[in-house]
Amino acid sequence: MISKLFIAAAAALLLCLPAQAQKLKFGHFDSGALIETLPEVKTMQKTLEQEQAKQEAQLTALQEDFTKQVQDYQAKQASMSQSEQAAKEEELQDLQQRIISFRQTAIQDLQRKQQELIKPISQKVFMAVQQVGADNGFIYIFEEKAGFVLATGAQSVDVTPLVKKQLGIQ
C-alpha cells in the first residue's frame, strides 16, 4: 500500500515538473558591450587619459633630468676624482631607480583609478540587471563573458535591450 502511494506521488511529481520547467526563464547579456554604451564610460576614459598624461609629463621630466645629469657627468668625468665619480654614479643609479619606481607606481595608480571609476558604473549595470530580472520573471541572468555555459535560443533570452532600456540608453 505504501509503495503504491509512493509511486503515485512520484508520478504526480514527475508530471508536474515539465509544467514547472516551462515557467523558468533564463537570460543572458554582455556586460562589456553594455558598459561601453554608457555615457559615464566616456567621462571615465577622459579622466583616465588626463591622469595618464599628467603622469607621463612627470615621467618625461624625470627622464630629461636624468639625461641632463648623465650628460653633465660625462662632460666632467675626466676632471673628477674617483670618489666624486663613484658618488655621482651612485646618485645617477638612485635617480634611475626612482624613475623605474615612478613608472611602476604610475601604472598601479592608473589601474586603481580605473577600478575606482568603473565600480559605480558596474554597480549601476548590476542594479539594472536585477531590476530587469525582477520585472520580467527571470530566474537567472547570466553574464556571457563570465565563462558560464549558456543555453541559447528559446532557453535563454538576450536581456541586453531590456537592460539598456532600464538604464535609459539605446
C-alpha positions in Angstrom: 0.0 0.0 0.0 2.8 2.4 0.9 4.7 1.6 -2.2 1.6 2.2 -4.4 1.1 5.6 -2.7 4.8 6.4 -3.1 4.7 5.5 -6.8 1.5 7.6 -7.3 3.2 10.6 -5.6 6.3 10.2 -7.6 4.3 10.0 -10.8 2.4 13.1 -9.9 5.6 14.9 -9.1 7.1 13.9 -12.4 4.1 15.1 -14.3 4.3 18.5 -12.6 8.0 19.0 -13.4 7.6 19.7 -17.1 5.0 22.3 -16.4 7.2 23.9 -13.8 10.3 23.8 -16.0 8.4 25.7 -18.7 7.9 28.6 -16.3 11.6 29.1 -15.7 13.1 32.0 -17.6 16.8 32.4 -18.2 18.5 35.4 -19.7 22.0 36.5 -20.7 23.8 39.7 -21.6 27.3 41.0 -22.4 28.3 43.5 -19.7 31.3 44.7 -21.6 29.4 45.7 -24.6 26.6 47.2 -22.4 29.0 49.2 -20.3 30.7 50.6 -23.4 27.5 52.3 -24.4 27.1 54.2 -21.2 27.9 57.9 -21.3 29.7 57.6 -17.9 32.4 55.4 -19.6 33.4 58.3 -21.9 33.8 60.5 -18.8 35.8 57.8 -17.1 38.1 57.4 -20.2 38.7 61.1 -20.3 39.6 61.2 -16.6 42.0 58.3 -17.1 43.6 59.9 -20.1 44.1 63.1 -18.2 45.7 61.2 -15.3 47.9 59.3 -17.7 49.0 62.5 -19.4 49.9 64.0 -16.1 51.9 61.0 -15.1 53.6 60.9 -18.5 54.6 64.5 -18.1 56.1 63.8 -14.7 58.0 60.8 -16.1 59.3 62.8 -19.0 60.6 65.5 -16.6 62.3 62.8 -14.5 63.9 61.2 -17.7 65.0 64.6 -19.0 66.6 65.4 -15.7 68.4 62.0 -15.7 69.6 62.5 -19.3 70.9 66.0 -18.4 72.7 64.7 -15.3 74.3 61.8 -17.3 75.5 64.3 -20.0 76.9 66.6 -17.3 78.6 63.7 -15.6 80.2 62.5 -18.9 81.4 66.0 -19.7 83.0 66.5 -16.2 84.1 62.9 -15.6 87.7 63.3 -16.7 88.2 66.1 -14.2 86.5 64.3 -11.2 88.3 62.3 -8.6 87.4 58.6 -8.3 85.4 59.2 -5.1 83.5 62.1 -6.9 82.8 59.8 -9.8 81.6 57.0 -7.6 79.3 59.4 -5.7 77.9 60.8 -8.9 77.4 57.3 -10.4 75.6 56.2 -7.2 73.4 59.3 -7.5 72.6 58.5 -11.1 71.7 54.9 -10.2 69.4 56.2 -7.5 67.7 58.5 -9.9 67.3 55.7 -12.4 65.7 53.5 -9.7 63.3 56.4 -8.8 62.3 56.6 -12.5 61.7 52.9 -12.6 59.7 53.0 -9.3 57.7 56.0 -10.5 56.8 54.2 -13.7 55.6 51.1 -11.8 53.7 53.2 -9.3 52.1 55.2 -12.0 50.8 52.0 -13.7 49.4 50.8 -10.4 47.8 54.2 -9.7 46.1 54.2 -13.1 44.8 50.7 -12.5 43.4 51.7 -9.1 41.8 54.8 -10.5 40.2 52.8 -13.3 38.8 50.3 -10.7 37.6 53.2 -8.6 35.8 54.8 -11.6 34.3 51.6 -13.0 32.9 50.5 -9.7 29.8 52.8 -9.7 29.2 52.1 -13.4 29.3 48.3 -12.8 27.0 48.8 -9.8 24.6 50.7 -12.0 24.5 47.9 -14.6 24.2 45.3 -11.8 21.2 47.1 -10.3 19.6 47.4 -13.8 20.0 43.7 -14.5 18.5 42.9 -11.1 15.5 45.1 -11.9 15.1 43.6 -15.4 15.2 40.1 -13.8 12.6 41.0 -11.2 10.3 42.9 -13.7 10.4 40.1 -16.3 10.4 37.0 -14.1 13.9 35.7 -15.0 15.2 33.1 -12.6 18.8 33.7 -13.7 20.5 36.2 -15.9 24.0 35.1 -17.0 26.9 37.3 -18.0 28.1 35.9 -21.3 31.8 36.6 -20.8 31.9 35.2 -17.3 32.6 31.7 -18.5 29.2 30.1 -17.8 27.8 27.7 -20.3 24.7 29.4 -21.6 21.5 27.8 -23.0 20.8 29.6 -26.3 17.8 30.1 -28.4 14.4 29.6 -26.8 16.0 28.6 -23.5 17.8 31.9 -22.9 16.7 35.4 -23.7 19.2 38.1 -24.6 18.2 40.8 -22.0 20.7 43.4 -23.2 17.9 45.5 -24.9 15.9 45.3 -21.6 18.8 46.4 -19.5 19.6 49.2 -21.9 16.0 50.4 -21.6 16.3 50.2 -17.8 19.5 52.3 -18.0 17.8 54.8 -20.3 20.2 54.1 -23.2 19.6 52.9 -26.8 
